[in-house]
Structures are given as C-alpha cells and as structure tokens.
Amino acid sequence: MTGWLERALRVIGAAALLALFALVLAQVGMRYGLGFTPFFTEEVARYALVWSVLAGAAVSVLIDAHIRVAFVPDLMRPKWRRRWMMGLDLITLALLAILAVAAVRSFGFAEGQTSDGLQVSLQYPYAALPVAFGIAFVFLAIRLGRAWRARNGRDSG
C-alpha cells in the first residue's frame, strides 16, 4: 500500500518544487527584465512551497528520515535506545493524529474563502494539511507495525 502512495507524494512534491522554481525564476526575470510581474506568480509559488514541503515531510516519516536530535539515543544502550525511539514514535503518532484532525477542521474553515490574487478557493492550499498529516499518520502507523512484527519475529526465532 505504501509504495504507490509514497510515489504519488514524491511526484506531487517534485512537481510542486519544479513549479516553485519556475515561478520564482519567471517572477525575478520579469521583474528585473520587463519591469512587471504577473499577479499570480507569487501566490501560486507560495502554494507550491506548502505542498512540496508537506508532501516531503509525509514521505520522510515513512522512510524514517525526518529531523531528530540524535545525541540522547546515541548515549543509550541498544535496548533502551529502541524503547526511547519507540516512545518518541508513539508521541509523534499522537501528534500527527491531532494535527490531522485540526487540519480537517481548517480545511472546512476555508470553505467559501477565496485567495486575494487568484480568487480561487482557499481549500486548495489548505488541502495540503489534512493530506500530509493524515498520510504521515498512516505511514508512521505502518512503520511501527512493521517494526513490531519484525521484533516479535526475531524474539520468537
């Protein structure tokens, strides 16, 4: 299940990053070369930045590549390090659940609101929040389940 979802998030993140790069490049080139910029470039670039960062954050949860402070677990013995990391992952899982619920509420709050420049529904940029936090929650739950099964498989053998 995670394979196609991870690929989809990577494609979304890469496309958003490419759009961000192209829009900022065009915006700077037009501003200094032609003396004007289209009204939509900054707004779409901002939305692309949000989507690329949140898609990348969700993928980083699956592959266990998110930012963490490692000096505390590095000082621990392997048994305690595993417990420490499992505890942090469980806290992170709870935090992602809270963020996903809050994100769904913010998505509903954006209904009927439009952006200043493009006059599009603010639900489009806000949709990145429940998508990213919800998928990150699922990814972490799957990763924890895999780790639990692997640990129990080793202990019984």
C-alpha positions in Angstrom: 0.0 0.0 0.0 2.8 2.4 0.9 4.6 2.1 -2.5 2.1 3.8 -4.7 1.2 6.4 -2.0 4.9 7.2 -1.5 5.4 7.6 -5.3 2.4 9.8 -5.6 3.6 12.1 -2.8 7.1 12.2 -4.3 5.6 13.2 -7.7 3.4 15.8 -6.1 6.3 17.2 -4.1 8.6 17.2 -7.1 6.0 18.8 -9.4 5.3 21.5 -6.7 9.0 22.2 -6.3 9.5 22.4 -10.0 6.6 24.8 -10.3 8.0 26.9 -7.4 11.4 27.1 -9.1 9.9 28.0 -12.5 7.6 30.6 -11.0 10.2 32.3 -8.9 12.7 32.3 -11.8 10.0 33.8 -14.1 9.0 36.3 -11.4 12.5 37.6 -10.9 13.3 37.6 -14.6 10.1 39.6 -15.4 10.5 42.0 -12.5 14.1 43.0 -13.5 13.9 42.4 -17.2 10.4 43.7 -18.1 9.6 45.8 -15.0 6.4 43.9 -14.1 5.3 40.5 -12.8 2.0 38.7 -13.3 -0.2 38.9 -10.2 -0.5 35.1 -9.8 3.2 34.1 -9.7 3.9 34.8 -6.0 0.6 33.3 -4.8 1.0 30.1 -6.8 4.6 29.8 -5.7 3.6 30.1 -2.1 1.0 27.3 -2.5 3.6 25.1 -4.4 6.0 25.6 -1.5 3.5 24.5 1.1 2.6 21.4 -1.0 6.2 20.4 -1.7 7.3 20.8 2.0 4.3 18.9 3.4 4.5 16.1 0.8 8.2 15.7 1.6 7.5 15.7 5.3 5.0 12.8 4.9 7.4 10.8 2.9 10.2 11.4 5.4 8.0 9.9 8.1 7.7 6.6 6.1 11.4 6.3 5.4 12.4 7.5 8.9 14.4 10.4 7.6 12.7 13.2 9.5 14.8 15.6 11.5 15.6 14.5 15.1 18.1 15.2 17.8 20.2 12.0 18.0 22.7 12.7 20.7 20.4 11.4 23.5 19.7 8.0 22.0 23.3 7.7 20.9 24.3 7.7 24.6 21.9 4.8 25.4 22.4 1.1 25.3 20.6 -0.6 22.3 17.7 -1.9 24.4 16.9 1.5 25.9 17.6 3.2 22.6 14.9 1.1 20.9 12.5 1.9 23.7 13.3 5.6 23.6 12.8 5.7 19.8 9.5 3.7 20.1 8.3 6.1 22.7 9.1 9.1 20.5 7.4 7.5 17.6 4.2 6.9 19.7 4.3 10.5 20.8 4.7 11.6 17.1 1.8 9.3 16.1 -0.4 11.0 18.7 0.7 14.5 17.5 0.1 13.5 13.8 -3.4 12.4 14.8 -4.1 15.7 16.5 -2.7 17.7 13.5 -4.7 15.7 11.0 -8.0 16.4 12.9 -7.1 20.1 13.2 -6.2 20.1 9.5 -9.6 18.7 8.5 -11.2 21.5 10.6 -9.1 24.2 9.0 -9.9 22.8 5.6 -13.6 23.1 6.4 -13.0 26.6 7.8 -11.5 27.7 4.4 -14.8 26.8 2.6 -16.2 29.9 0.9 -13.0 31.9 1.3 -11.0 32.9 -1.7 -7.4 34.0 -2.2 -6.7 37.7 -2.8 -4.9 37.3 -6.1 -6.4 34.4 -8.0 -9.8 34.4 -6.3 -9.7 30.6 -6.0 -10.9 28.7 -3.0 -8.5 28.6 -0.1 -9.4 25.0 0.3 -6.8 24.1 -2.5 -3.8 25.2 -0.4 -5.4 24.1 2.8 -5.9 20.6 1.4 -2.2 20.0 1.8 -2.6 19.9 5.6 -5.0 17.0 6.0 -3.5 15.1 3.1 0.1 15.4 4.5 -0.7 14.9 8.2 -3.2 12.1 7.5 -0.8 10.2 5.2 2.1 10.8 7.6 0.0 9.3 10.4 -0.7 6.2 8.2 2.9 5.9 7.2 4.1 6.1 10.8 1.5 3.5 11.9 2.6 1.2 9.1 6.3 1.7 10.0 5.6 1.0 13.7 3.6 -2.1 12.7 6.5 -3.4 10.6 9.0 -2.8 13.4 6.7 -4.5 15.9 6.3 -7.6 13.6 10.0 -7.7 12.9 10.8 -7.5 16.6 8.4 -10.2 17.5 9.5 -12.4 14.7 13.1 -12.2 15.9 12.2 -12.8 19.5 10.3 -16.0 18.7 13.0 -17.4 16.5 
